[in-house]
């Protein structure tokens, strides 16, 4: 049986990527630091995924195993693998890069000429390229040359929400939403891209990265910030408030115009994608608190993030942006004494005149936009 290694046996690793690999005929080894999860995987070799949408279904995932991330046997396993995936969080990529590098060195020493493809499935842009650069730090030039010939590092974009579930005696059981998307950069594979159910290939990954950022992330954030102002506790409560839904939907259409102009997305298809995202926010199983979604407002108000980047696109293409601006105004009002960035946001706003503060927070220089954001903030 073909071998896949999935670094990270958490909810996304088990509930999304590992599930798809198993379905596609791989024996999936989950590499993780959690001894209890690893030992249970080794013992049971299967686990259950709850898929929640309008209905709830269960999927049994089998042909799985576990291995500790620091187990020396992991290096031998890398010599046998056809694909390696990660779902560990961006900061952990640096840590696992050493083990991956050791596996590549052993493949080089064994003169293995079968292709290996490594895909980071993280919530970051060009995460696989980052991982490749970290791996290279542990290799000499001869091994790097070998790696560049036989080992692919395609970037990817993943989208699936993992809602909370009640504690269970079954620690492997995981719940995921029905919607899923895993898009991978086709040109960066070595050899023929593996046929994995649920993995879609593209020649233009950035189009799909921005589609997610400008639709899911933009809409999610604005829903949360408006929800906080209205006194709602969850995203579901917030989006079911007609006034909030109207602004959120309008903002997503405004950001959608940028995507249609920039990447040529078909308008009707994109409008259906927006409706799908709105329905995800209403999923009764996704109990997502507005304070969790709204946390780290300075990052979310960053120049290249989910609120300001689509706004900049509307300036570039001369399209509407009034609802995006309302969302930005709501984000500036976010207060949470338990969130360091929310506390810092308030300090910046109180320490200087409003125009200067908005410029510092957003890095915007467009005076017309600054004036409109000021109005949205003070209303």
DANOR-V535339 format. One record per pair of residues at least 24 apart in sequence whose ideal C-beta (glycine too) atoms are under 8 Angstrom apart, sorted by the first residue. I is the first residue (numbers start at 1). J is the second residue. If there is no record, write none. Layout:
i:I j:J
i:I j:J
This chain:
i:1 j:25
i:1 j:26
i:1 j:27
i:1 j:63
i:2 j:26
i:2 j:27
i:2 j:82
i:2 j:83
i:3 j:27
i:3 j:29
i:3 j:77
i:3 j:80
i:3 j:81
i:3 j:82
i:4 j:28
i:4 j:29
i:4 j:81
i:4 j:82
i:4 j:83
i:4 j:84
i:4 j:85
i:5 j:29
i:5 j:31
i:5 j:74
i:5 j:77
i:5 j:78
i:5 j:81
i:5 j:83
i:5 j:84
i:5 j:85
i:6 j:30
i:6 j:31
i:6 j:84
i:6 j:85
i:6 j:86
i:6 j:87
i:7 j:31
i:7 j:32
i:7 j:69
i:7 j:84
i:7 j:85
i:7 j:86
i:7 j:87
i:7 j:88
i:7 j:96
i:8 j:32
i:8 j:86
i:8 j:87
i:8 j:88
i:8 j:89
i:8 j:92
i:9 j:34
i:9 j:37
i:9 j:38
i:9 j:41
i:9 j:66
i:10 j:87
i:10 j:88
i:11 j:162
i:11 j:174
i:11 j:175
i:11 j:176
i:12 j:87
i:12 j:121
i:12 j:158
i:12 j:160
i:12 j:162
i:13 j:87
i:13 j:88
i:14 j:47
i:14 j:49
i:14 j:61
i:14 j:172
i:14 j:174
i:15 j:49
i:15 j:160
i:15 j:162
i:15 j:174
i:15 j:175
i:15 j:176
i:16 j:87
i:16 j:121
i:16 j:158
i:16 j:160
i:16 j:162
i:16 j:176
i:16 j:180
i:16 j:182
i:17 j:85
i:17 j:87
i:17 j:121
i:17 j:158
i:17 j:182
i:18 j:61
i:18 j:64
i:18 j:85
i:19 j:49
i:19 j:59
i:19 j:61
i:20 j:182
i:20 j:196
i:20 j:197
i:20 j:198
i:20 j:199
i:21 j:83
i:21 j:85
i:21 j:196
i:22 j:61
i:22 j:62
i:22 j:63
i:22 j:64
i:23 j:61
i:23 j:197
i:23 j:198
i:24 j:194
i:24 j:195
i:24 j:196
i:24 j:197
i:26 j:63
i:26 j:82
i:26 j:83
i:27 j:63
i:27 j:64
i:27 j:65
i:28 j:63
i:28 j:64
i:28 j:65
i:29 j:64
i:29 j:65
i:29 j:66
i:29 j:67
i:29 j:77
i:30 j:64
i:30 j:65
i:30 j:66
i:30 j:67
i:31 j:66
i:31 j:67
i:31 j:68
i:31 j:69
i:31 j:74
i:31 j:96
i:31 j:99
i:32 j:66
i:32 j:68
i:32 j:69
i:33 j:68
i:33 j:69
i:33 j:70
i:35 j:68
i:36 j:171
i:37 j:66
i:37 j:171
i:37 j:172
i:38 j:66
i:38 j:67
i:38 j:68
i:39 j:66
i:40 j:66
i:40 j:171
i:40 j:172
i:41 j:65
i:41 j:66
i:41 j:172
i:42 j:66
i:42 j:67
i:44 j:172
i:47 j:170
i:47 j:172
i:47 j:173
i:47 j:174
i:48 j:170
i:48 j:172
i:48 j:173
i:48 j:174
i:49 j:173
i:49 j:174
i:49 j:175
i:49 j:176
i:50 j:165
i:50 j:173
i:50 j:174
i:50 j:175
i:50 j:176
i:51 j:175
i:51 j:176
i:51 j:177
i:51 j:178
i:52 j:163
i:52 j:175
i:52 j:176
i:52 j:177
i:52 j:178
i:52 j:283
i:52 j:285
i:52 j:286
i:53 j:177
i:53 j:178
i:53 j:179
i:53 j:283
i:53 j:285
i:54 j:178
i:56 j:285
i:69 j:96
i:69 j:99
i:70 j:99
i:74 j:99
i:74 j:103
i:75 j:99
i:75 j:102
i:75 j:103
i:75 j:106
i:76 j:106
i:77 j:103
i:78 j:102
i:78 j:103
i:78 j:104
i:78 j:106
i:78 j:107
i:78 j:116
i:79 j:103
i:79 j:106
i:79 j:107
i:79 j:110
i:79 j:112
i:81 j:116
i:82 j:114
i:82 j:115
i:82 j:116
i:82 j:117
i:82 j:194
i:83 j:116
i:83 j:117
i:83 j:118
i:83 j:119
i:83 j:194
i:83 j:196
i:84 j:116
i:84 j:117
i:84 j:118
i:84 j:119
i:85 j:118
i:85 j:119
i:85 j:120
i:85 j:121
i:86 j:118
i:86 j:119
i:86 j:120
i:86 j:121
i:86 j:122
i:86 j:127
i:86 j:131
i:87 j:121
i:87 j:122
i:87 j:158
i:88 j:122
i:89 j:122
i:90 j:122
i:90 j:123
i:90 j:124
i:90 j:127
i:90 j:130
i:93 j:120
i:93 j:122
i:93 j:127
i:93 j:130
i:93 j:131
i:93 j:134
i:94 j:134
i:96 j:131
i:97 j:131
i:97 j:134
i:97 j:135
i:97 j:137
i:97 j:138
i:98 j:138
i:100 j:131
i:100 j:135
i:101 j:135
i:101 j:136
i:101 j:137
i:101 j:138
i:101 j:139
i:102 j:138
i:104 j:135
i:104 j:139
i:104 j:143
i:104 j:146
i:104 j:147
i:104 j:151
i:105 j:139
i:105 j:143
i:107 j:146
i:107 j:150
i:107 j:151
i:108 j:142
i:108 j:143
i:108 j:146
i:108 j:147
i:112 j:150
i:113 j:150
i:114 j:150
i:115 j:150
i:115 j:151
i:115 j:152
i:115 j:189
i:115 j:190
i:115 j:191
i:116 j:150
i:116 j:151
i:116 j:152
i:116 j:190
i:117 j:151
i:117 j:152
i:117 j:153
i:117 j:154
i:117 j:189
i:117 j:190
i:117 j:191
i:117 j:193
i:117 j:194
i:118 j:151
i:118 j:152
i:118 j:153
i:119 j:153
i:119 j:154
i:119 j:155
i:119 j:156
i:119 j:184
i:120 j:155
i:120 j:156
i:121 j:156
i:121 j:158
i:121 j:182
i:122 j:158
i:123 j:158
i:125 j:155
i:125 j:209
i:126 j:155
i:127 j:155
i:127 j:156
i:128 j:153
i:128 j:154
i:128 j:155
i:128 j:156
i:128 j:188
i:129 j:153
i:129 j:155
i:149 j:190
i:150 j:190
i:151 j:190
i:152 j:188
i:152 j:189
i:152 j:190
i:152 j:191
i:153 j:188
i:154 j:184
i:154 j:185
i:154 j:186
i:154 j:187
i:154 j:188
i:154 j:189
i:154 j:193
i:155 j:184
i:155 j:185
i:155 j:188
i:155 j:205
i:156 j:182
i:156 j:183
i:156 j:184
i:156 j:185
i:156 j:205
i:157 j:181
i:157 j:182
i:157 j:183
i:157 j:205
i:157 j:208
i:157 j:209
i:157 j:212
i:158 j:182
i:158 j:183
i:159 j:212
i:159 j:216
i:161 j:280
i:161 j:283
i:161 j:286
i:161 j:288
i:163 j:283
i:163 j:285
i:163 j:286
i:163 j:287
i:163 j:288
i:164 j:287
i:175 j:285
i:177 j:280
i:177 j:283
i:177 j:285
i:177 j:286
i:178 j:283
i:179 j:276
i:179 j:280
i:181 j:208
i:181 j:212
i:183 j:208
i:204 j:263
i:207 j:259
i:207 j:262
i:207 j:263
i:207 j:265
i:210 j:259
i:210 j:262
i:210 j:263
i:210 j:309
i:211 j:259
i:211 j:263
i:211 j:265
i:211 j:270
i:211 j:273
i:213 j:305
i:213 j:306
i:213 j:309
i:213 j:310
i:214 j:252
i:214 j:255
i:214 j:256
i:214 j:258
i:214 j:259
i:214 j:306
i:214 j:309
i:214 j:310
i:214 j:313
i:215 j:252
i:215 j:255
i:215 j:256
i:215 j:259
i:215 j:273
i:215 j:274
i:215 j:277
i:216 j:277
i:216 j:280
i:217 j:305
i:217 j:306
i:218 j:251
i:218 j:252
i:218 j:255
i:218 j:306
i:218 j:307
i:218 j:310
i:218 j:324
i:218 j:327
i:219 j:248
i:219 j:249
i:219 j:251
i:219 j:252
i:219 j:274
i:219 j:277
i:219 j:278
i:219 j:281
i:220 j:281
i:220 j:293
i:220 j:306
i:221 j:293
i:221 j:294
i:221 j:300
i:221 j:306
i:221 j:307
i:221 j:327
i:221 j:331
i:222 j:247
i:222 j:248
i:222 j:251
i:222 j:307
i:222 j:323
i:222 j:324
i:222 j:326
i:222 j:327
i:222 j:330
i:222 j:331
i:223 j:248
i:223 j:281
i:223 j:290
i:223 j:293
i:224 j:290
i:224 j:291
i:224 j:293
i:224 j:294
i:225 j:290
i:225 j:294
i:225 j:297
i:225 j:327
i:225 j:330
i:225 j:331
i:225 j:333
i:225 j:334
i:226 j:326
i:226 j:327
i:226 j:330
i:227 j:290
i:228 j:290
i:228 j:291
i:228 j:294
i:228 j:330
i:228 j:333
i:228 j:334
i:229 j:330
i:229 j:333
i:232 j:290
i:233 j:289
i:233 j:290
i:234 j:287
i:234 j:288
i:234 j:289
i:234 j:290
i:235 j:281
i:235 j:286
i:235 j:288
i:235 j:289
i:235 j:290
i:235 j:293
i:236 j:281
i:236 j:282
i:236 j:283
i:236 j:284
i:236 j:286
i:236 j:287
i:236 j:288
i:238 j:281
i:238 j:290
i:239 j:278
i:239 j:281
i:239 j:282
i:240 j:282
i:245 j:278
i:247 j:323
i:247 j:326
i:247 j:327
i:248 j:278
i:248 j:323
i:248 j:327
i:249 j:274
i:249 j:278
i:250 j:322
i:250 j:323
i:251 j:323
i:251 j:324
i:251 j:326
i:251 j:327
i:252 j:277
i:252 j:278
i:254 j:310
i:254 j:314
i:254 j:319
i:254 j:320
i:254 j:321
i:254 j:322
i:254 j:323
i:254 j:324
i:255 j:310
i:255 j:313
i:255 j:314
i:255 j:324
i:257 j:314
i:257 j:317
i:257 j:319
i:257 j:320
i:258 j:310
i:258 j:313
i:258 j:314
i:258 j:316
i:258 j:317
i:258 j:319
i:259 j:313
i:261 j:313
i:261 j:317
i:261 j:319
i:262 j:313
i:262 j:317
i:291 j:336
i:291 j:339
i:294 j:331
i:294 j:334
i:294 j:336
i:295 j:336
i:295 j:339
i:295 j:341
i:295 j:342
i:296 j:339
i:296 j:341
i:297 j:331
i:297 j:332
i:297 j:334
i:297 j:339
i:297 j:341
i:297 j:342
i:297 j:345
i:298 j:341
i:298 j:344
i:298 j:345
i:298 j:361
i:299 j:341
i:300 j:331
i:301 j:328
i:301 j:331
i:301 j:332
i:301 j:345
i:301 j:361
i:301 j:362
i:302 j:362
i:302 j:363
i:303 j:362
i:303 j:363
i:303 j:364
i:307 j:331
i:308 j:362
i:308 j:363
i:308 j:364
i:311 j:364
i:311 j:369
i:312 j:364
i:315 j:366
i:315 j:369
i:322 j:372
i:325 j:369
i:325 j:372
i:325 j:373
i:325 j:376
i:326 j:376
i:328 j:362
i:328 j:373
i:328 j:376
i:329 j:373
i:329 j:375
i:329 j:376
i:329 j:377
i:329 j:379
i:330 j:376
i:332 j:358
i:332 j:361
i:332 j:373
i:332 j:377
i:333 j:377
i:354 j:378
